[in-house]
């Protein structure tokens, strides 16, 4: 094929965004995946662009919460027993990173990315003729008890300190925004510096189409075939081998399959999640995503219906699906909102790639000249895909990065 400056491996929202930003800077780019654009984890998220995010998802606190998880009674988390021994070191590190000063370190390190997330999406949507999917109505987080709401005090105080707009609401005030909600909650917070999309996969496909209009090519291929070929990187595709001076690994949960044989072993774990779409009863509807914090699920209005998404499941990436969390939260969801029949026969499942400090890796791969990393975005792949792509493209082309990339460097894991 024609000259290629860079190969981007992985056609989820992160890889698509990286490829698009590189193409915008004049590079000839090949985007390679075994499937089409946005057909894996990028298909199934909540659609929220979390410009307001401050802290990572906290590790459960208190004996009662941990006991419910251990007994597999907690709606917000599930696990496969066989996966726990291998996950134990990661879970302990994750717990430490979501507490005290380390939680604040995350907030400070990630703020430049979150602060630019909506603007970067808006820019790409404008170029890709995809603004019809964007809703700038924020999202609602609901709390069913005084205790769960009190647990947000630190986040709300820090948000106020940073000037992040949010509004604490009574149930009646929240129901003025979303009249179809039942008053089964006692507190609500409307986070206004957030946006959402009505079809995450369609947004990804629109960005991919924009990429091809700029001269980029999308190829089917096996990312794990990436290897050195002289001074270049080479990957095998259905169209034949592709060589480039530089390659980007944006494979999300599949990145270790490629990086391990190259001697790059970073502490990535997977949080599996499920969704299923439901019809609404009568004239009910939602205008923005709703998070029922006490039960750990989200209701997001999508073109396909109301998308019910679950919390985290800790299991081997390739283990058979066990969508028990859908069943656990469904009664609570139906008590909150008049969900009707399910649309799909079976829930969808995806895997979120997470480092223990909840920060992605964006930058050079240690010990592998010409290889770049852009993965590990945890729950925020949609949120951070475009802004991560911009930062990576700036680094790869020698431009001045819009923010300090040091907090996202892979070297933080290399002793």
NUMILO-721208 format. One record per residue (C-alpha): residue in one letter; y, x, z; residue number from 1. Coordinates in Angstrom, 1 decimal, padded with zeros to 4 digits. Example, Ala and Ser with C-alpha at 12.3 -4.5 7.8 and 13.67 -1.06 7.14 Angstrom:
BEGIN
+------+--------+--------+--------+-----+
! code !     yy !     xx !     zz ! pos !
+------+--------+--------+--------+-----+
!    A ! -004.5 !  012.3 !  007.8 !   1 !
!    S ! -001.1 !  013.7 !  007.1 !   2 !
+------+--------+--------+--------+-----+
This chain:
BEGIN
+------+--------+--------+--------+-----+
! code !     yy !     xx !     zz ! pos !
+------+--------+--------+--------+-----+
!    X !  000.0 !  000.0 !  000.0 !   1 !
!    X !  003.7 !  001.0 ! -000.2 !   2 !
!    X !  005.3 !  003.4 !  002.3 !   3 !
!    X !  004.9 !  002.3 !  005.9 !   4 !
!    X !  007.1 !  003.7 !  008.7 !   5 !
!    X !  005.5 !  001.9 !  011.6 !   6 !
!    X !  002.3 ! -000.1 !  012.4 !   7 !
!    X !  002.6 ! -002.8 !  015.0 !   8 !
!    X ! -000.7 ! -003.8 !  016.5 !   9 !
!    X ! -000.8 ! -007.4 !  017.9 !  10 !
!    X !  000.8 ! -010.5 !  016.4 !  11 !
!    X !  001.7 ! -012.3 !  019.6 !  12 !
!    X !  005.3 ! -013.0 !  020.4 !  13 !
!    X !  005.7 ! -009.5 !  021.8 !  14 !
!    X !  004.3 ! -007.7 !  018.7 !  15 !
!    X !  006.1 ! -010.1 !  016.3 !  16 !
!    X !  009.4 ! -009.5 !  018.0 !  17 !
!    X !  008.9 ! -005.7 !  018.0 !  18 !
!    X !  008.0 ! -005.7 !  014.3 !  19 !
!    X !  011.0 ! -007.9 !  013.4 !  20 !
!    X !  013.5 ! -005.7 !  015.3 !  21 !
!    X !  012.1 ! -002.6 !  013.6 !  22 !
!    X !  012.4 ! -004.3 !  010.2 !  23 !
!    X !  016.0 ! -005.3 !  011.0 !  24 !
!    X !  016.7 ! -001.6 !  011.5 !  25 !
!    X !  015.4 ! -000.8 !  008.0 !  26 !
!    X !  011.9 !  000.4 !  008.8 !  27 !
!    X !  008.9 ! -000.5 !  006.6 !  28 !
!    X !  006.6 ! -002.2 !  009.1 !  29 !
!    X !  003.0 ! -003.5 !  008.9 !  30 !
!    X !  002.0 ! -006.1 !  011.6 !  31 !
!    X ! -001.7 ! -006.0 !  012.1 !  32 !
!    X ! -003.9 ! -008.5 !  014.0 !  33 !
!    X ! -007.4 ! -009.9 !  013.7 !  34 !
!    X ! -005.8 ! -013.4 !  013.8 !  35 !
!    X ! -002.6 ! -015.0 !  012.5 !  36 !
!    X !  000.8 ! -014.8 !  014.2 !  37 !
!    X !  001.0 ! -016.4 !  017.7 !  38 !
!    X ! -002.6 ! -017.7 !  017.7 !  39 !
!    X ! -003.7 ! -016.2 !  021.1 !  40 !
!    X ! -001.9 ! -016.2 !  024.4 !  41 !
!    X !  001.5 ! -016.8 !  022.7 !  42 !
!    X !  000.2 ! -020.2 !  021.6 !  43 !
!    X ! -000.4 ! -021.6 !  025.0 !  44 !
!    X !  002.4 ! -020.8 !  027.4 !  45 !
!    X !  004.8 ! -023.2 !  029.2 !  46 !
!    X !  007.6 ! -022.6 !  026.6 !  47 !
!    X !  010.1 ! -021.5 !  029.3 !  48 !
!    X !  012.5 ! -018.7 !  028.6 !  49 !
!    X !  013.2 ! -017.7 !  032.2 !  50 !
!    X !  016.7 ! -016.1 !  032.1 !  51 !
!    X !  016.9 ! -016.9 !  035.8 !  52 !
!    X !  013.9 ! -015.0 !  037.0 !  53 !
!    X !  014.4 ! -012.7 !  040.0 !  54 !
!    X !  011.1 ! -012.1 !  041.8 !  55 !
!    X !  007.5 ! -011.8 !  040.6 !  56 !
!    X !  005.0 ! -014.5 !  041.6 !  57 !
!    X !  004.4 ! -013.8 !  045.2 !  58 !
!    X !  001.0 ! -013.1 !  046.6 !  59 !
!    X ! -000.1 ! -016.0 !  048.9 !  60 !
!    X !  000.9 ! -015.7 !  052.5 !  61 !
!    X ! -000.6 ! -017.1 !  055.6 !  62 !
!    X ! -004.2 ! -017.5 !  056.7 !  63 !
!    X ! -004.4 ! -021.1 !  055.5 !  64 !
!    X ! -003.4 ! -020.3 !  051.9 !  65 !
!    X ! -005.7 ! -017.4 !  051.7 !  66 !
!    X ! -008.6 ! -019.5 !  053.1 !  67 !
!    X ! -008.1 ! -022.3 !  050.6 !  68 !
!    X ! -008.2 ! -019.7 !  047.8 !  69 !
!    X ! -011.3 ! -018.1 !  049.3 !  70 !
!    X ! -013.0 ! -021.4 !  049.5 !  71 !
!    X ! -011.9 ! -022.2 !  045.9 !  72 !
!    X ! -009.9 ! -025.2 !  047.1 !  73 !
!    X ! -006.5 ! -024.0 !  046.1 !  74 !
!    X ! -005.0 ! -025.6 !  042.9 !  75 !
!    X ! -002.8 ! -022.7 !  042.2 !  76 !
!    X ! -005.5 ! -020.0 !  042.0 !  77 !
!    X ! -009.2 ! -019.6 !  041.1 !  78 !
!    X ! -011.5 ! -016.6 !  040.8 !  79 !
!    X ! -014.9 ! -015.4 !  039.6 !  80 !
!    X ! -016.7 ! -013.6 !  042.4 !  81 !
!    X ! -018.1 ! -011.0 !  040.1 !  82 !
!    X ! -014.6 ! -009.9 !  039.1 !  83 !
!    X ! -013.3 ! -009.3 !  042.6 !  84 !
!    X ! -014.7 ! -005.8 !  043.4 !  85 !
!    X ! -013.0 ! -004.3 !  040.3 !  86 !
!    X ! -009.8 ! -006.3 !  041.0 !  87 !
!    X ! -009.5 ! -005.4 !  044.7 !  88 !
!    X ! -007.3 ! -002.2 !  044.3 !  89 !
!    X ! -005.1 ! -004.1 !  041.8 !  90 !
!    X ! -004.7 ! -007.1 !  044.1 !  91 !
!    X ! -003.8 ! -005.0 !  047.1 !  92 !
!    X ! -001.2 ! -003.2 !  045.0 !  93 !
!    X !  000.1 ! -006.5 !  043.7 !  94 !
!    X !  000.4 ! -007.8 !  047.2 !  95 !
!    X !  002.5 ! -004.8 !  048.3 !  96 !
!    X !  004.7 ! -005.1 !  045.3 !  97 !
!    X !  005.7 ! -008.7 !  045.9 !  98 !
!    X !  006.9 ! -008.1 !  049.5 !  99 !
!    X !  010.0 ! -006.7 !  051.1 ! 100 !
!    X !  012.0 ! -004.0 !  049.4 ! 101 !
!    X !  009.5 ! -003.7 !  046.5 ! 102 !
!    X !  010.2 ! -007.3 !  045.5 ! 103 !
!    X !  013.8 ! -006.4 !  045.4 ! 104 !
!    X !  013.1 ! -003.4 !  043.3 ! 105 !
!    X !  011.4 ! -005.6 !  040.7 ! 106 !
!    X !  014.4 ! -007.9 !  040.7 ! 107 !
!    X !  016.8 ! -005.1 !  040.1 ! 108 !
!    X !  014.6 ! -003.3 !  037.5 ! 109 !
!    X !  014.0 ! -006.5 !  035.4 ! 110 !
!    X !  017.4 ! -008.1 !  035.6 ! 111 !
!    X !  018.7 ! -006.5 !  032.4 ! 112 !
!    X !  015.8 ! -007.9 !  030.4 ! 113 !
!    X !  015.9 ! -011.4 !  031.9 ! 114 !
!    X !  019.7 ! -011.6 !  031.6 ! 115 !
!    X !  019.5 ! -011.0 !  027.9 ! 116 !
!    X !  016.4 ! -013.1 !  027.2 ! 117 !
!    X !  018.0 ! -016.3 !  026.0 ! 118 !
!    X !  020.6 ! -014.6 !  023.9 ! 119 !
!    X !  018.0 ! -012.5 !  022.1 ! 120 !
!    X !  015.9 ! -015.6 !  021.4 ! 121 !
!    X !  019.0 ! -017.5 !  020.1 ! 122 !
!    X !  019.8 ! -014.6 !  017.8 ! 123 !
!    X !  016.4 ! -014.5 !  016.3 ! 124 !
!    X !  016.1 ! -018.3 !  016.1 ! 125 !
!    X !  019.4 ! -018.4 !  014.2 ! 126 !
!    X !  018.0 ! -015.9 !  011.7 ! 127 !
!    X !  014.6 ! -017.6 !  011.5 ! 128 !
!    X !  015.9 ! -021.2 !  011.1 ! 129 !
!    X !  014.1 ! -022.1 !  014.3 ! 130 !
!    X !  016.9 ! -023.4 !  016.6 ! 131 !
!    X !  015.5 ! -026.9 !  016.4 ! 132 !
!    X !  012.8 ! -025.8 !  018.9 ! 133 !
!    X !  015.3 ! -024.6 !  021.5 ! 134 !
!    X !  016.3 ! -026.7 !  024.6 ! 135 !
!    X !  019.0 ! -025.3 !  026.9 ! 136 !
!    X !  018.5 ! -027.8 !  029.7 ! 137 !
!    X !  017.0 ! -025.4 !  032.2 ! 138 !
!    X !  013.9 ! -026.3 !  034.3 ! 139 !
!    X !  013.2 ! -028.1 !  037.5 ! 140 !
!    X !  011.2 ! -026.6 !  040.4 ! 141 !
!    X !  009.9 ! -029.3 !  042.8 ! 142 !
!    X !  008.8 ! -028.8 !  046.4 ! 143 !
!    X !  006.7 ! -031.3 !  048.3 ! 144 !
!    X !  007.3 ! -029.9 !  051.8 ! 145 !
!    X !  010.2 ! -028.4 !  053.8 ! 146 !
!    X !  008.1 ! -025.3 !  054.3 ! 147 !
!    X !  007.6 ! -024.6 !  050.6 ! 148 !
!    X !  011.3 ! -025.2 !  049.9 ! 149 !
!    X !  012.3 ! -022.9 !  052.8 ! 150 !
!    X !  010.2 ! -020.2 !  051.2 ! 151 !
!    X !  012.8 ! -020.1 !  048.4 ! 152 !
!    X !  015.7 ! -019.2 !  050.6 ! 153 !
!    X !  015.7 ! -015.5 !  049.7 ! 154 !
!    X !  015.5 ! -016.2 !  046.0 ! 155 !
!    X !  018.3 ! -018.7 !  046.1 ! 156 !
!    X !  020.5 ! -016.4 !  048.2 ! 157 !
!    X !  020.0 ! -013.5 !  045.8 ! 158 !
!    X !  020.7 ! -015.8 !  042.8 ! 159 !
!    X !  024.0 ! -016.8 !  044.4 ! 160 !
!    X !  024.8 ! -013.2 !  045.0 ! 161 !
!    X !  024.3 ! -012.4 !  041.4 ! 162 !
!    X !  026.1 ! -015.5 !  040.1 ! 163 !
!    X !  023.0 ! -017.1 !  038.7 ! 164 !
!    X !  023.7 ! -020.8 !  038.3 ! 165 !
!    X !  021.3 ! -023.2 !  040.1 ! 166 !
!    X !  021.6 ! -026.4 !  041.9 ! 167 !
!    X !  019.7 ! -027.7 !  044.9 ! 168 !
!    X !  018.9 ! -031.4 !  044.5 ! 169 !
!    X !  017.6 ! -034.3 !  046.5 ! 170 !
!    X !  014.7 ! -036.3 !  044.9 ! 171 !
!    X !  017.2 ! -039.0 !  043.8 ! 172 !
!    X !  019.4 ! -036.4 !  042.1 ! 173 !
!    X !  016.5 ! -034.8 !  040.3 ! 174 !
!    X !  015.3 ! -038.2 !  039.1 ! 175 !
!    X !  018.7 ! -038.8 !  037.5 ! 176 !
!    X !  017.8 ! -035.8 !  035.3 ! 177 !
!    X !  014.2 ! -036.9 !  034.8 ! 178 !
!    X !  013.8 ! -040.6 !  035.5 ! 179 !
!    X !  010.1 ! -040.6 !  034.8 ! 180 !
!    X !  009.3 ! -038.5 !  037.9 ! 181 !
!    X !  008.0 ! -040.3 !  041.0 ! 182 !
!    X !  009.6 ! -039.5 !  044.3 ! 183 !
!    X !  006.6 ! -037.6 !  045.7 ! 184 !
!    X !  008.6 ! -034.4 !  046.4 ! 185 !
!    X !  011.3 ! -033.7 !  049.0 ! 186 !
!    X !  013.4 ! -031.0 !  047.4 ! 187 !
!    X !  014.2 ! -029.7 !  043.9 ! 188 !
!    X !  016.1 ! -026.8 !  042.4 ! 189 !
!    X !  017.5 ! -027.1 !  038.9 ! 190 !
!    X !  017.7 ! -023.6 !  037.3 ! 191 !
!    X !  020.2 ! -024.0 !  034.6 ! 192 !
!    X !  020.2 ! -020.4 !  033.3 ! 193 !
!    X !  016.9 ! -020.9 !  031.6 ! 194 !
!    X !  015.8 ! -022.5 !  028.3 ! 195 !
!    X !  012.6 ! -023.8 !  026.8 ! 196 !
!    X !  011.0 ! -024.4 !  023.4 ! 197 !
!    X !  009.1 ! -027.4 !  022.2 ! 198 !
!    X !  006.5 ! -025.4 !  020.3 ! 199 !
!    X !  006.0 ! -021.7 !  021.3 ! 200 !
!    X !  003.5 ! -021.0 !  018.5 ! 201 !
!    X !  005.9 ! -022.4 !  015.9 ! 202 !
!    X !  008.6 ! -020.2 !  017.2 ! 203 !
!    X !  006.3 ! -017.2 !  016.9 ! 204 !
!    X !  005.4 ! -018.2 !  013.3 ! 205 !
!    X !  009.1 ! -018.6 !  012.4 ! 206 !
!    X !  009.9 ! -015.1 !  013.7 ! 207 !
!    X !  006.9 ! -013.8 !  011.7 ! 208 !
!    X !  008.2 ! -015.5 !  008.5 ! 209 !
!    X !  011.6 ! -013.9 !  009.1 ! 210 !
!    X !  009.9 ! -010.5 !  009.4 ! 211 !
!    X !  008.2 ! -010.9 !  006.0 ! 212 !
!    X !  011.5 ! -012.0 !  004.4 ! 213 !
!    X !  012.9 ! -008.6 !  005.6 ! 214 !
!    X !  010.1 ! -006.8 !  003.7 ! 215 !
!    X !  007.5 ! -006.6 !  006.5 ! 216 !
!    X !  003.8 ! -007.2 !  005.8 ! 217 !
!    X !  001.3 ! -009.0 !  008.0 ! 218 !
!    X ! -002.3 ! -007.8 !  007.6 ! 219 !
!    X ! -005.6 ! -008.9 !  009.1 ! 220 !
!    X ! -007.4 ! -005.9 !  010.7 ! 221 !
!    X ! -009.1 ! -004.4 !  013.7 ! 222 !
!    X ! -006.6 ! -002.7 !  016.0 ! 223 !
!    X ! -009.3 ! -000.7 !  017.8 ! 224 !
!    X ! -009.8 !  001.3 !  014.6 ! 225 !
!    X ! -006.4 !  003.0 !  015.1 ! 226 !
!    X ! -006.9 !  006.8 !  015.0 ! 227 !
!    X ! -005.2 !  010.0 !  014.0 ! 228 !
!    X ! -005.2 !  010.9 !  010.4 ! 229 !
!    X ! -003.4 !  014.2 !  010.0 ! 230 !
!    X !  000.1 !  013.8 !  011.3 ! 231 !
!    X ! -000.1 !  010.0 !  010.9 ! 232 !
!    X ! -001.7 !  007.0 !  012.6 ! 233 !
!    X ! -004.2 !  005.0 !  010.6 ! 234 !
!    X ! -005.6 !  001.5 !  011.1 ! 235 !
!    X ! -008.2 ! -000.3 !  009.0 ! 236 !
!    X ! -007.2 ! -003.6 !  007.6 ! 237 !
!    X ! -008.7 ! -006.1 !  005.1 ! 238 !
!    X ! -006.4 ! -004.6 !  002.5 ! 239 !
!    X ! -007.6 ! -001.1 !  003.2 ! 240 !
!    X ! -006.4 !  001.6 !  005.6 ! 241 !
!    X ! -002.7 !  001.8 !  006.5 ! 242 !
!    X ! -001.0 !  005.0 !  007.6 ! 243 !
!    X !  002.3 !  005.4 !  009.4 ! 244 !
!    X !  004.2 !  008.0 !  011.3 ! 245 !
!    X !  004.4 !  005.7 !  014.3 ! 246 !
!    X !  002.4 !  002.9 !  015.8 ! 247 !
!    X !  003.1 !  000.3 !  018.5 ! 248 !
!    X !  000.5 ! -001.2 !  020.8 ! 249 !
!    X !  001.5 ! -004.7 !  021.5 ! 250 !
!    X ! -002.0 ! -006.1 !  022.2 ! 251 !
!    X ! -001.4 ! -007.8 !  025.5 ! 252 !
!    X ! -004.7 ! -008.2 !  027.4 ! 253 !
!    X ! -006.6 ! -006.3 !  024.6 ! 254 !
!    X ! -004.5 ! -003.1 !  024.8 ! 255 !
!    X ! -007.1 ! -001.3 !  027.1 ! 256 !
!    X ! -009.7 ! -001.7 !  024.4 ! 257 !
!    X ! -007.7 !  000.6 !  022.1 ! 258 !
!    X ! -005.9 !  002.8 !  024.7 ! 259 !
!    X ! -009.0 !  003.7 !  026.8 ! 260 !
!    X ! -010.7 !  005.7 !  024.1 ! 261 !
!    X ! -007.4 !  007.5 !  023.5 ! 262 !
!    X ! -007.3 !  008.6 !  027.1 ! 263 !
!    X ! -004.6 !  006.2 !  028.3 ! 264 !
!    X ! -005.8 !  004.2 !  031.2 ! 265 !
!    X ! -003.1 !  002.1 !  032.9 ! 266 !
!    X ! -003.8 ! -000.3 !  035.7 ! 267 !
!    X ! -003.8 ! -003.6 !  033.8 ! 268 !
!    X ! -005.4 ! -006.8 !  035.1 ! 269 !
!    X ! -005.7 ! -010.3 !  033.6 ! 270 !
!    X ! -004.5 ! -013.6 !  035.0 ! 271 !
!    X ! -006.3 ! -016.3 !  032.9 ! 272 !
!    X ! -004.6 ! -019.6 !  032.5 ! 273 !
!    X ! -005.4 ! -023.0 !  031.0 ! 274 !
!    X ! -003.5 ! -025.9 !  029.4 ! 275 !
!    X ! -004.2 ! -029.3 !  028.1 ! 276 !
!    X ! -001.9 ! -031.8 !  026.4 ! 277 !
!    X ! -001.6 ! -035.4 !  027.6 ! 278 !
!    X !  000.0 ! -038.5 !  026.3 ! 279 !
!    X !  002.7 ! -040.2 !  028.3 ! 280 !
!    X !  002.2 ! -043.8 !  029.5 ! 281 !
!    X !  004.7 ! -046.4 !  028.3 ! 282 !
!    X !  008.2 ! -045.0 !  027.6 ! 283 !
!    X !  007.9 ! -042.1 !  030.0 ! 284 !
!    X !  009.2 ! -038.7 !  028.9 ! 285 !
!    X !  010.5 ! -035.4 !  030.0 ! 286 !
!    X !  013.5 ! -033.4 !  028.7 ! 287 !
!    X !  012.7 ! -030.1 !  030.4 ! 288 !
!    X !  009.7 ! -028.3 !  032.0 ! 289 !
!    X !  008.8 ! -029.3 !  035.6 ! 290 !
!    X !  007.1 ! -027.0 !  038.1 ! 291 !
!    X !  005.3 ! -028.6 !  041.0 ! 292 !
!    X !  005.4 ! -025.6 !  043.2 ! 293 !
!    X !  003.0 ! -026.8 !  046.0 ! 294 !
!    X !  000.3 ! -027.4 !  043.4 ! 295 !
!    X !  001.0 ! -024.4 !  041.1 ! 296 !
!    X !  001.2 ! -026.2 !  037.8 ! 297 !
!    X !  003.8 ! -027.0 !  035.2 ! 298 !
!    X !  004.5 ! -030.1 !  033.0 ! 299 !
!    X !  006.2 ! -029.0 !  029.8 ! 300 !
!    X !  007.3 ! -031.4 !  027.1 ! 301 !
!    X !  005.9 ! -030.2 !  023.7 ! 302 !
!    X !  005.6 ! -031.5 !  020.2 ! 303 !
!    X !  001.9 ! -031.9 !  020.9 ! 304 !
!    X !  002.5 ! -034.0 !  024.1 ! 305 !
!    X !  003.0 ! -033.1 !  027.7 ! 306 !
!    X !  001.5 ! -029.7 !  028.3 ! 307 !
!    X ! -000.1 ! -029.3 !  031.7 ! 308 !
!    X ! -000.5 ! -025.6 !  032.5 ! 309 !
!    X ! -002.3 ! -024.1 !  035.4 ! 310 !
!    X ! -001.7 ! -021.1 !  037.8 ! 311 !
!    X ! -003.8 ! -017.9 !  037.8 ! 312 !
!    X ! -007.5 ! -017.4 !  037.4 ! 313 !
!    X ! -008.9 ! -014.0 !  038.2 ! 314 !
!    X ! -011.9 ! -013.3 !  036.1 ! 315 !
!    X ! -013.2 ! -010.9 !  033.4 ! 316 !
!    X ! -011.3 ! -011.4 !  030.2 ! 317 !
!    X ! -014.4 ! -012.4 !  028.2 ! 318 !
!    X ! -016.0 ! -014.5 !  030.9 ! 319 !
!    X ! -016.7 ! -018.1 !  029.9 ! 320 !
!    X ! -013.9 ! -020.6 !  030.6 ! 321 !
!    X ! -013.9 ! -022.4 !  034.0 ! 322 !
!    X ! -010.9 ! -024.8 !  033.8 ! 323 !
!    X ! -011.5 ! -026.2 !  037.3 ! 324 !
!    X ! -007.8 ! -025.9 !  038.1 ! 325 !
!    X ! -006.9 ! -028.6 !  035.5 ! 326 !
!    X ! -009.2 ! -031.0 !  037.5 ! 327 !
!    X ! -007.7 ! -029.9 !  040.8 ! 328 !
!    X ! -004.1 ! -030.5 !  039.9 ! 329 !
!    X ! -004.5 ! -033.5 !  037.6 ! 330 !
!    X ! -004.4 ! -036.1 !  040.5 ! 331 !
!    X ! -001.1 ! -034.6 !  041.8 ! 332 !
!    X !  000.3 ! -034.4 !  038.3 ! 333 !
!    X ! -000.5 ! -038.0 !  037.6 ! 334 !
!    X !  001.1 ! -039.0 !  040.9 ! 335 !
!    X !  004.3 ! -037.2 !  039.9 ! 336 !
!    X !  004.4 ! -038.2 !  036.2 ! 337 !
!    X !  002.6 ! -041.0 !  034.3 ! 338 !
!    X !  000.3 ! -038.9 !  032.3 ! 339 !
!    X ! -002.0 ! -040.8 !  029.9 ! 340 !
!    X ! -005.1 ! -039.7 !  028.1 ! 341 !
!    X ! -005.8 ! -036.1 !  027.3 ! 342 !
!    X ! -005.3 ! -035.1 !  023.7 ! 343 !
!    X ! -007.7 ! -032.2 !  023.3 ! 344 !
!    X ! -011.4 ! -032.5 !  024.1 ! 345 !
!    X ! -011.3 ! -029.3 !  026.1 ! 346 !
!    X ! -008.5 ! -027.3 !  027.7 ! 347 !
!    X ! -007.2 ! -024.2 !  026.0 ! 348 !
!    X ! -007.5 ! -020.8 !  027.8 ! 349 !
!    X ! -005.5 ! -017.6 !  027.5 ! 350 !
!    X ! -005.1 ! -014.3 !  029.4 ! 351 !
!    X ! -001.9 ! -012.9 !  030.8 ! 352 !
!    X ! -001.7 ! -009.1 !  030.9 ! 353 !
!    X ! -000.3 ! -008.0 !  034.2 ! 354 !
!    X !  000.5 ! -004.7 !  035.9 ! 355 !
!    X !  000.5 ! -004.6 !  039.7 ! 356 !
!    X !  004.3 ! -004.2 !  039.8 ! 357 !
!    X !  004.7 ! -007.1 !  037.3 ! 358 !
!    X !  006.8 ! -005.0 !  035.0 ! 359 !
!    X !  005.8 ! -004.4 !  031.3 ! 360 !
!    X !  005.3 ! -001.0 !  029.8 ! 361 !
!    X !  007.9 ! -000.4 !  027.0 ! 362 !
!    X !  008.2 !  003.1 !  025.6 ! 363 !
!    X !  006.2 !  006.2 !  024.5 ! 364 !
!    X !  002.5 !  006.5 !  025.2 ! 365 !
!    X !  001.8 !  009.5 !  027.4 ! 366 !
!    X !  000.2 !  012.4 !  025.6 ! 367 !
!    X !  000.1 !  010.7 !  022.2 ! 368 !
!    X !  003.0 !  011.6 !  019.9 ! 369 !
!    X !  004.2 !  008.8 !  017.6 ! 370 !
!    X !  002.4 !  006.1 !  019.7 ! 371 !
!    X !  004.5 !  003.5 !  021.5 ! 372 !
!    X !  003.6 !  000.8 !  024.0 ! 373 !
!    X !  004.9 ! -002.7 !  024.4 ! 374 !
!    X !  002.6 ! -004.8 !  026.6 ! 375 !
!    X !  001.9 ! -006.1 !  030.1 ! 376 !
!    X !  004.5 ! -008.8 !  030.2 ! 377 !
!    X !  002.5 ! -010.9 !  032.7 ! 378 !
!    X !  003.8 ! -014.5 !  032.8 ! 379 !
!    X !  006.9 ! -013.7 !  030.7 ! 380 !
!    X !  005.7 ! -012.8 !  027.2 ! 381 !
!    X !  007.7 ! -015.6 !  025.6 ! 382 !
!    X !  010.7 ! -014.9 !  027.7 ! 383 !
!    X !  010.7 ! -011.1 !  027.2 ! 384 !
!    X !  009.2 ! -010.7 !  023.7 ! 385 !
!    X !  012.5 ! -010.5 !  021.7 ! 386 !
!    X !  014.4 ! -008.5 !  024.3 ! 387 !
!    X !  011.5 ! -006.0 !  024.7 ! 388 !
!    X !  011.3 ! -005.7 !  020.9 ! 389 !
!    X !  015.0 ! -004.9 !  020.7 ! 390 !
!    X !  014.7 ! -002.2 !  023.4 ! 391 !
!    X !  011.7 ! -000.7 !  021.8 ! 392 !
!    X !  013.3 ! -000.6 !  018.4 ! 393 !
!    X !  016.4 !  001.1 !  019.8 ! 394 !
!    X !  014.2 !  003.7 !  021.4 ! 395 !
!    X !  012.1 !  004.3 !  018.3 ! 396 !
!    X !  015.1 !  004.6 !  015.9 ! 397 !
!    X !  017.2 !  006.9 !  018.2 ! 398 !
!    X !  019.8 !  004.2 !  019.0 ! 399 !
!    X !  021.4 !  004.0 !  022.4 ! 400 !
!    X !  019.2 !  001.5 !  024.4 ! 401 !
!    X !  021.1 ! -001.5 !  025.7 ! 402 !
!    X !  019.6 ! -000.9 !  029.2 ! 403 !
!    X !  017.9 !  001.9 !  031.0 ! 404 !
!    X !  014.3 !  001.9 !  029.8 ! 405 !
!    X !  013.0 !  004.1 !  032.7 ! 406 !
!    X !  011.7 !  001.2 !  034.9 ! 407 !
!    X !  009.3 !  000.2 !  032.1 ! 408 !
!    X !  008.0 !  003.7 !  031.3 ! 409 !
!    X !  004.2 !  004.2 !  031.4 ! 410 !
!    X !  004.8 !  007.5 !  033.3 ! 411 !
!    X !  005.3 !  005.4 !  036.5 ! 412 !
!    X !  001.5 !  005.1 !  036.6 ! 413 !
!    X !  000.7 !  008.7 !  035.7 ! 414 !
!    X !  000.5 !  011.0 !  038.7 ! 415 !
+------+--------+--------+--------+-----+
